[in-house]
Amino acid sequence: MTTIVKTTELRDSYARVSSQVRGGKSVVIITKRGRPDLGLVDIDYLEDLLEARDPEFQTSLRQAAQEKTYSLEEVFSHLD
């Protein structure tokens, strides 16, 4: 979910605005003089976004998709 907040509103109600973002994937767009200026996101979501853009991470995803997969039965069959 994306919310738009004015800079003055953010200054007056940071606790409320930050609670909207914290722990999720919500984005708050902060406007200055009526124009988008900054984005506010949860730190874990930001790390996920940065990781997804990492070329090494993308390569590892492609490699993992080509590897053999195992069913639950195959993984746990030796426990019987």
C-alpha positions, 0 to 999 in steps of 0.5 A, spaced: 500 500 500 502 506 498 500 513 502 502 520 500 504 524 506 506 532 506 513 534 509 509 538 514 504 532 516 510 527 517 514 532 521 507 533 526 505 525 526 512 521 524 510 516 529 503 514 526 506 515 519 512 510 521 507 505 524 504 504 517 510 502 514 514 498 520 514 491 519 510 491 512 511 492 505 507 499 505 511 505 502 510 512 504 511 518 499 513 524 502 512 530 498 515 537 498 511 543 495 506 538 492 511 534 489 514 527 490 521 528 494 522 521 498 520 514 499 519 511 506 519 504 507 521 498 512 528 497 513 527 489 511 523 491 505 528 496 503 533 490 504 529 485 500 528 490 494 536 492 494 537 484 494 533 483 488 536 488 484 543 485 486 546 481 479 549 476 484 543 474 487 539 474 480 544 469 478 544 465 484 536 465 483 537 462 475 542 457 478 537 455 483 531 454 478 536 449 474 537 445 480 534 438 481 528 439 486 526 434 491 519 432 493 517 432 501 517 424 500 524 424 497 527 428 503 523 424 509 523 417 506 529 415 510 525 417 516 520 411 516 
